Structure formats: structure tokens, C-alpha cells
Amino acid sequence: MPRYTVHVRGEWLAVPCQDAQLTVGWLGREAVRRYIKNKPDNGGFASVDDVHFLVRRCKGLGLLDNGDRLEVALEDNEFVEVVIEGDAMSPDFIPSQPEGVYLYSKYREPEKYIDLDGDSLTTEDLVNLGKGHYKIKLTPTAEKRVQKSREVIDSIIEEKTVVYGITTGFGKFARTVIPINKLQELQVNLVRSHSSGVGKPLIPERCRMLLALRINVLAKGYSGISLETLKQVIEMFNASCLPYVPEKGTVGASGDLAPLSHLALGLIGEGKMWSPKSGWADAKYVLEAHGLKPVILKPKEGLALINGTQMITSLGCEAVERASAIARQADIVAALTLEVLKGTTKAFDTDIHALRPHRGQIEVAFRFRSLLDSDHHPSEIAESHRFCDRVQDAYTLRCCPQVHGVVNDTIAFVKNIITIELNSATDNPMVFASRGETISGGNFHGEYPAKALDYLAIGIHELAAISERRIERLCNPSLSELPAFLVAEGGLNSGFMIAHCTAAALVLAIELLAACQGIEFLRPLKTTTPLEKVYDLVRSVVRPWIKDRFMAPDIEAAHRLLLEQKVWEVAAPYIEKYRMEHIPESRPLSPTAFSLKFLHKKSTKIPETEDL
């Protein structure tokens, strides 16, 4: 007998069907009937006949025709949603899918695996795990460490030793000894009581990152979790069964107890869970649909699942990778603006930056040279102002290596802290198998990743601040020698007037649009080859600004290019080719290999055609 799991107004109902010839409409009515039956006030309806509804798949939210037969429209044990007319606009309406469902309806189960050992996870790895590009498996070494750690816990229980969180209560109840026959209940109660977060759930990518990172920490072998339980958790990750983890609730000082408890709650088959197959449903239904069983917690395992900084760190990991992407592309956008404003590359000379050898500053100056060097990439725009009488450019152009540079160094600093945190044991108590004992400590405290991320926010702000000042120069005719606000027939058209105001608060993408618009007024002259490629990329999604039009879609299109790192992908090959052709700049800088000796090697001279 086929069975369907139906979502009605935030509740999940299992609806058996004796006849597959019945229709989608029958399934919707039967689900509503069961919903009304369970409500003291009948859900506000006089009868099923008063209810008007639509039926759709939870996977992808595809609408179903009420007249289609179930055997044709649905698979056995499929998840569907009944949307009652009027509910979609109600503040009480809870959809079965997270925001951005169109992204998840295209989910494809990955074929590749990442081996986790607790010691070597990178920020890039975790972001890719979040995107669903990989499944997880443990290394043999990690498996052995986990087993040895669990043996310590089993010995503690067998010997009836009093140990915090294993045979005692938690926090203020640390001195309350729990009877042996209550130790499993203790762990379940811990997870339930600490699941006290609020707000919308994490989107699937972020929950997947959170779960993957917790698995990596458990793989270190200091948590006392059993290998059997850890493998169950990995199976859930690989099936993309993701618990409902509210966005708010972590306090950092006690680690991420609330969000990690919600994560654990789903793993034990309680609360809500999401998968690409089911959408949101009761965790027990989602696990059953994937042929999985809920975790039965052994002593100490609830504590092992919820102690740590993985919420802060996984979100921080995403932030670091996004920051890296935008910082790289900010250099490209600024170089394009410099060309439009007819600036010079003299300020990016190798010898200048060798005298102030900050790693980020040197790298940003190098990127500008790689994109603007006239010997390497002849520029008709640069040639057109070779003999102008300006001596130097404004700070917003000339100081890009210094301002963008410290942002790059900030990102590198934060990334180092986050990478250490990714591969750190953050439990309490710690289980030391080599010593055969547990020790209480404070590695769960979130100060390291939290303060580093505050610093990251300060750094990224500077990219936006200097970008807004460059946009101002592009829009101001007394500074740019271009039409006011980058549009013909000013007055009739307002051009980039308000987009500039938006950029003051938000978006680097607007500078990219403004710089490309500036190029229009310099035609038929061309800029360097890599910057022409960037221009072509932008023009593939946003046409030139001839007269005023609805601008928000253009800004979003440019924003999407930056978000997907398309601007970097277009320019990067030229930057790396330039790097390989220019010694001593042929190797990327690294913190360990970096030295003054390297900096004082013979530098590449900027050609005179770039002088103003």
C-alpha cells in the first residue's frame, strides 16, 4: 500500500492510500480531513468541502494537477504539501522548503568523497561540503582514534567513576551523580533541553557545513563518541538529511550549545529535518524515507554532539571565502576604474612597495600591474593621455595597494584562525585515550573565531568605503572628465545619481557598472586585454546605459557576477600569466617564504607610456 507524507499548515501527516488509481485531489482532501479531525476547532473550517487548496511536491515545489492519478503523479512515500488558499499570505504560513528553493531542487547527490581525519580540513573544503559537492568518509587513522577514545568512556561507566557530563549532571548540576540506568536518558534530556534556539532555520548549505564540521571535530578522537554513532551521523550527512537549526541562539561563551543541540535533536529523530527528497518534515519521517534510523545516544554522546564552536566557525568559514572572492575582484574593478579615470600605474611600481613590504600591499600592486602594464597589454586609453599634465592620482586610486592590501592581510589573518578552529577539539570534558582519562577545560569558548570575524567585518568595510569614493569620482564631471552621472542628456536622465547613494551603504557591484559605463564615453579607444574581457563579461548581462531605466536588475546582475566570481575567472588567467613571465614575481607570496631578500631582487620597470 503506497503511503504519502503530507504537509498541512506546519503539520506532517502520514496518509496511506489503498488505491493508486485515486487522484491528487483525493490525497489533498484526505490530508485536510485528517488535519481538521485533529483540531479542537476543526482548524477554523466547517468541513473539508469549505477548503480550497493546491497540492505541490515538496521537492522543487512543482504544482500537481488535482485530477492526475497518484500512480502517475507521485512516487511511493513521496512528500507533498497542501497549500490552503489564503495561507500563503498569512504570517503563520510555514512552507515546507527553505528560502531559495530553486537552488535545492537542482540538487544532485555527489559521487566524490572527502576523507576527514580531524586535522586537515580547509575553508575551501568546508564550503564545498556545504554546497553538496562531496560526501564524507573517515580515514582509518581517525576511526582508530575514535575507537580508543570511546574505550575510555566505556571504562569510566564500567568502573562507575564520577566524571562530569558522563555520570553527573551539567552546569550547576555537576555534583549530582546520575544512576547508571539513567545515563542514556541523561544524554537525550540534555539535547532536548538545550534545543532552545529561535528564528528561521539555517539554509541547507549552512546546515550542511555545520554538520560536516561537527563530524570533523568528532573524528579527532577527543569526544568519546562511538564509531557506530559517528558513522550513523555521516550516513545522514551523505543523504543530505539536515536538521532544523535556528539562526539565533548561540552565545559563544558557552560555545554553540543551542544550535548544536538542534543539530543533534534531528539526528536522534526529533524535531524537524530537511532533505532534497522530502523538504521540511518530522525528522523521523525524513530519516525513514532515506532508509536511516535515528541515533540512540550512548553515555556522553549527547554532550559530544553539542559542545563546541562549529556554528560560529562554519559561518565564519563561509564569510572568509566570500571575503577572499570579493577582495580579489575588487582589485580588478578598481583597475578598470583607474583606466576610465585616466590614471597612472606609477604608484604600483615594485620598488615603492618593496620599501613597505606588507604582503597584501605587494600582491595588490602586482595585480594592478598585471592588468594595466602597457608593454604586456597595450591600452589605447592609456596611450591617449600619455602626455597629460597631471602629476599624481587621488588617494582612492593611488592608495589601492595600501587599502586593499590591508584587507587582504586581514582576510589571511582571519583565515588562519578559522582554519585552526576547523581542526581543533572543542569538547568538554576532553577524552585523552593516551592517558586513559578525561579533563575538563574551556576549548568550547567562541572568543577566537568571534573576535576574528569582527576584525574581518572591519576589513571588508574598507573595500566598500573606498569603492564608493571611486564611484563618486566616476560620477563627478569635474573629476572624471566624463558626462555627469555617466549618462547623456543629464537632467532628463539621472544616470548613476542614486546608484552612487546606494553604493555608499552597500554594493561594490555598482562601481563595476559605473566603470563599464565610463568606458562607453571613451570609445572607440580600448583598454587592456584583460580589462576588455571584464567589460565584455559585464556587457553580456547588462547593456550600456543610454537613457534612464530600471536600475536594480542591472545592479543585481553585476552583483551575481561578483558573487559567482566570474570577474575573477575572466581576469585571473592574465594575472597568473603575467606572474609567470615576470621574475622575481613568478611565485605567489606566502607568509613563510616571504622575505626582504625576495623583495630586493631586480624589479620590473613600468613602461614610460604609463606616465601622465
Steps between C-alpha positions, in 0.01 A plus 500: 500500500657832395534766769552873466626754754297818468579844644191701606539831688825407672393145587608175335250225440565144380220419253470135381336435166330168423442580135767662280222584251386771738585859409724776633181685595392205716837505678465872571145463634595198714796688647280802579236269651758347732633845587149627590426184700805562723403860578260590785362787292516304172779732389244776447308310229142374507591204278750375244274628224565858617875469443656607170859388451788428267725193520868511415810287535728591787798428275516802270148622592358384166119546490292187446171471310221391734362275229818296445511146635742445789678212325592737217569820695687374807742236619432284803593672827538837328462825696235745386359826629141621512485880478164627620369802314584819689768342719792595276454866596445427869780572749429154646569321171804268524613363161657157477806639325767750607557829322659470157337164431585527132863434596418180686262351246808458276691307767687198368649244735879532482719210392831623644610470861713706737698304757469659844765442765435795731831664411503618139165658407532832312258789466460415130421138586229597747333744260497228231353252747233759575419530131446126482800427278633215714402220732704418811696201618745456787864412460613171664713701743197704608296184552766356731520823702123509542494139616777554757326811633176307544680226692588759765131591540395136519759443775369797698147359488611147581703621799220740609743792513348844564581713194334826395240464228536123487379383837396842636261778406608815317591854601361569849409130524862387458499350851182302444593137431271324252412128542646268234156405370424869433815593303341465155196700611740764635647552153160521326375746762810711446436527126131576545542764769783679321307521171388851582590702189262733319450639151508365149696181434843506345484456124606152385852610397572640846346209687702263283816693591410488868441125495817432299710706738359324806588167337854623442539598866363164616747327266788640705429241768473723808120497535427148619235433236474142378607415146156347441323826584744712301448283193122542539547876504716478186230297324250776577737762362559297185123473449473878554261453794536836673342584837312822571764729657370850587720792399498658846590364840877464524673709766857401426617497860340158544584408147216429258296287739154598370559461124704183544223360722247562223739322265519204738121505553443422133761225507308321778182521292331792677410847380496594132738399224547587133626301206480563124261207478263598779516872561426582865341218695519330838852365535378142550318510166796646313740240639253221424463624143877463457516158664677638808440449870521768770811502720453338841729697726745314720647656816693823423386506134245778539769717654742397225258624235424843648822637649703733278528804274387343175212741431721807530785332315299359208328833437839667541646263245236606248568867582876458448456335162253765387735773624791346307293492183385861526846630594657343190231643276515842666853536358370429150209742532726774638750448215217549251397820679859628489503448121171687456628788714825504298723428795864388508656171609809673638364466855513120461873486424673199659768708672245715683337199663830330578563789740182417694488123463155406622401183322149611403618839376764340277252251354236766422761721329609197298141431387462860384822473299390168350176657378635841393860450381499660154796298377313183581148616411505810273226745597370763260344682795835521681673612184241777447614687815869416505604867482237653730614741772371321812770406752321236710160341557254535787538282810211279392706385200860546612451336842316188385799274585511641852123491566415181310826352624417518869161345422681207337727469803197516730335218307819294519522558877137400554528203267792370704297516823195341337712221348650421842149499648373265225744237618485557876345285772242714678329253735467504874610282660778390265570129470871420490530136395880501537461597867185302562323798654266791440586861581263797521607821329367794299573426133129546423532878548427690181719806553766410242278463193257769617758775551679404177173539311441844653840594358402355162188719492712810565736404219231431240335832583808677365451344156149645489606840633776558245283361221232760575762776473612368162139499382471862610796588278344312208170688541648846563577670165752739657708200606430246227487709181195285418130599480340563841374178658623310193199569281423707193231773520557558872194652664264307280692192615640452851738216414699367795393778741308279746701187428793693645295565815420129524868417469576725795334237715526174311628378168840471326306379192393860431861608445534219245193629314616862525849420371358310202264787431798737509667290230207579269599868499861418411419289197630420244811480720561163661647415837734205572407150387405364846291806580327477162412143597349627825306764304371233261391286795299785649348585166388139460250561782453881509465718194646855483311779675363714214211653691340442838350160571421276796847459651452244779510197264828626352654534846383150592645358176840658573475386861441145377816517285701589810322249723573219254858629457455541123701823498792319662469203263526730198802697624690237700667327202656832393618575856663156535655514150653836591626351826674216321661733246636750753786391718543548793118514519441154355396334827202591718603641837462286810541602862786253555689559177463877512820693575667833437764320296226399259371855481839653418556295188495691172151642440300532182500857370168655407523633142512874446184488290309465826628833635267801509 
